[in-house]
Amino acid sequence: MKKYSAESILIFVTLIWGATFAIIKLALVNVSPLVFITIRFSFATILLLPFFFKKAKNISRIAVLSGLLLGVMYFLGFSTQTIGLKYTTATKSGFITGTFILFTPIFQYLFEKKVPGKGNLIGISFVLTGLIMLSSQGNSILDIFTEIGSGFNIGDFFTLLCAVFYAMYLVYLDIISKKYDYMLLVFLQISVTAVLGIIAAITLHLTGLENIKFIFGGNLVFAFLYTSILATVLATTLQTKYQKVITPTKAGIIFSFEPIFSAVIAYYFINEKVSRFSLIGGILIFTGLLVTELFDKLIKNNE
């Protein structure tokens, strides 16, 4: 029962993330990516300070080091995704980010020496197929591959790096979340991301690689509040607390629902069209989740 409660909570976390895609894309019109990262995570760090002080007395050196390493992975994932989102389309970014479910079982084997079950591997194949179809705005197989293959650019490259870093993050979180207090880990990874965001923004500005941009407006305020409070503090706290109950591979499949939620939210609130293949893709992703949930149980019952 605890496992199913954790899965439900992670689906809720994914729903929160699903809304961030359009919100951040709009915000980047008025702010440079690393400045957005810096402000988002700095505000979240301030909100978490009272919880951190309660835990500060009993912090061990190894717990801090583990949390710092988790924070580095967290920063690398969010920064590369945000930078990539500035230069690529939402369609391609959604698909490429979703490929982290391919890398997750690889890192799970390298870090934990765990081989994913057959049900997980079959589920991943359904999810990947679903992600490809969900990412398409066309209505034929040719449209799908034309969209995905059209002009691999720097934004696509950064988004692919995001998928790799996020897969590493999921697996490492699985390892250390069982050992240390989850609120300590939440604070460390968010605060490290804020600090690294400041350093990266200043460094890129001084080297001329990215100009600092900030144009104040209502949309930007909403983006900071939503991403800081809901998508960072709340979502990261829930993920850190409950992901340890299930495997990283299974968590990755649950998180692959993000583009489904994103598409539904975009359809209802900004009238973004949903193609026939997108609907089929959503069904395949849901099927992948069911396969991972039921396959191994059926095998055990038949033995």
N, C-alpha and C positions, 0 to 999 in steps of 0.2 A: 504493500500500500504506500509506503514511504517513497518507493521508486516512482510510482505513478504520480504522486503529488509533486515530486521534483520535476518530472517531465512536463506536467501542466504549467508549473511556474516558469520553466525555461521557454515554453511556447508563449507565455505572456511576455517574457523578456524580448522574444523575437518580434512580437507584435509592436512593442515600443520601438525597437530598432527599425521596423518597417517604415515608420513615418519619418525617420530622420533623413532618408535618402533625398526626398524632394526638398525638405527644409534646408539641408546643408547646401544642396545644389543652388537654391535661390540665394542663400546667404553669401555664397562665394562671389556673387556679383559685386558685393560691397566690402568684402574683406579678403585678404590674402589667406591661403590655406593654413599656414603655420601660426599666423596671428589668431585665426579662429581656434585652432587647437590650444594655443596658450591660454586664451581667455576662458574657453569652455572648461578646461581642466583646472585652471587656477581657481575659478569660482567654485567648482566641485570640491576642491581641496579645502577651501575655507569652510564650506558646509560640513565637512567631515572632521574638522579639527576637534570638536568636543568629544566625539567618539574615540578619536585617537588618544587623547589625553587620558581617558579612562583605562586604556590598555597599556599606556607607556611604561608603567612601573615594572611590568613583567615581561619586557621584550628581551629576547635572547639575540645574540649577535648573528647566529645562523639564520634566525627567522627574518631579521632585517635584510641580510644578504639575499636570501631567497626571494623576499618581496621586491627588492631592488631589481633583481634579474627579471622577475615577472613584469615589473614596470617598464623595463627596456623593451621587452617583447610587445607589450601593450602599446607603447609609444610608436614603435616601428610599424605595427599594424594600422593604427589609426592615422598616422601621418602619411603613410604611403597611399592609403585609400583616399584621404581627403585631397592630396595633391593630384592623384590620378583622376578623381572626379572632376577636377577643373578642366582637364584636357581631353577626356573621352566622353562618349555618350552614356546615358543612363542604361541603355540596353546592353552595351558591351561591358560596362562596369558591373552590372548585376550578374551577368554570366561569369565573368572572370573571377570576381570575388567568391562566387559560389563554388569554384573549383578547390577551395580549401578542404572540402570533404574528400578529395583525392589524396591530399598531402597528409591529412590527419592520421589515417592508419599507418602510413609510412613512418611518421615521427613516433607514433605509439609503439611501433616495433623497435625503433632505434633507441628510444628513451626508456621504455618499460619492458621491452622484450615480450610484448603481448601481440599475438596474431589475431586479427579480427575474425569473428565467426563468419560462416558462410552466409548467414542471414544478413549480416552487415554489408558484406561485399555485394550481394545481390541488390540490397536496398540502395547502395551507392550508385549502382548502374542505373536504376530507375530514376534516382534523384538527378544524376548528371544529364540524362536524356530529358527529364522534365525541365531542368534549368535552361538547356539549349532552346527548347520550344517556348518556354516562358519568356525568354529574352527577345523572341522574334515579334515584330509588329506586322510581319507578312502573313500570307495565307497559303504558302506552299513550302515544300522542302527546299526548293531552290532559293527562296527568299531568306530562309533561315541561314544557310551557309554563306550567302552573299553578305548578309549583315555582319556575321561573326568574323568573316575573313577580310572585310574591307579595311585596308590600311591600318595595320597594327602600329600604334603610335606610342609616344612617350607616356601618355596617360594610361594606356593599356599595360605597359611594362610596370609602372608603379602599382597598378591594381593587382597584377600578378604577384608582385613582391608582397603585397598586403595579404594575399591568400596564403602564401608560404609562412609569413610571420604569424598569422592568426592561427594556423594549424599548429605551429610550435607552441603558441600561447595556450591553446586548449589542452594540449598534452601536459605541458609543464604545470598548468593550473591543477590538473587532475592529480599530479604527484604531490604538490605541496599543500593543497587545500585540505588534505587529510591530516596534515601535521601541525598546522598553525591556525591561530584564531583568524576567522574569515574577515573581520572588520579591520584587523591589522593589515592583511593583504590588500584589502580594498583601498585603504588609505595610501599605502606605499605605492601601489601601481598607478593610482590617479595622480598623486603628488609628483612622482618621478616623471610622468608624462607632461605635467605642467612645466617642470623645470627644464626638461629636454626640449620642450616646445619653445620656450624663451630663448634658450641657447641656439637652437637651430634657426629660429626666425632672425635673430641678430646676425648670426654667421652668414646666412644666405643673403641678407640685406647688404652687409659689408662687402661681400664678394661679388655683388651685383647679380646674383642668380635669381633673387626674388625681391621685388620692391615691397616694402611694408605698405599695406593698403587698409584703411579703415574709414568707412563712410557710415556715420551713425544713422539709424532709421528703425522704424517699428518692427519691420521684418527681421532685422538683425537682432534686436532685443529678444523677440520671441524665439529665434533660433538658439540664442545662448541659454535662455531659461529652460527651454525644452530639452536641449541636448545635455545641459549641465545637471539638472535636477532629475529628470526622468531617465534619459538614455545613458547617463554616466553614473550618478550616485545610486539611484534605485536599481537600474538594470545590472550594474556591475556587482552591487551587493548581493542581489538575488542569484546571479550567475555564480559568484564565488562561493556562496553558501550551499547551493543545491547541485551544482554540476558534479561534485564528488560522488554523488549517489549513483550516477550512471557512467558509462564509458565515454571517452572523448569522441570515439567514432559515432556513437549514438547521439551525443550532444551535437556533433557536426551536422548530422542529418536533420535534427530538430531545428537547428539554426538556419538550415537551407530553406525554411519556410519564409525567411525574411523577404525575398523578392515577391512571394505570393501576397503577403500582407501589403507590401509596398504598392503592388499593382492594383489591389482592391482599393486602397486608400486614394491612390491617384485617380482611379476611375470615378469615385464618388465625389471627391472634393475639387479636382481640377479638370474633370472631364477628359482624362487621357484615355484613348481607345485601348481596348483589350482585344487582340486578335483571336481567331479560332484556335490557333496553335498555342497561344498563351494559356487558354483555358485547359487544353489537353495537358500542357506542361504542368499546371498546378495539380491536376489529378494524378499525374505520374509521381510528383514529389510526395503527395499524400500516400500514394501506394507504396513508395519506397519506405516511408515511416512504418506503415503497417507490416511490410515484409520483415523489417528488422525486429519488430515486436513479436511477430507470430512464428517466424520460420524456425528458429532454434527450439521454441516450445513444442512445435509439431514433431520435430526430429526426436526430442527427448521422450515424448509420449509414445512414439512408435518403436522405441528401442526396447 
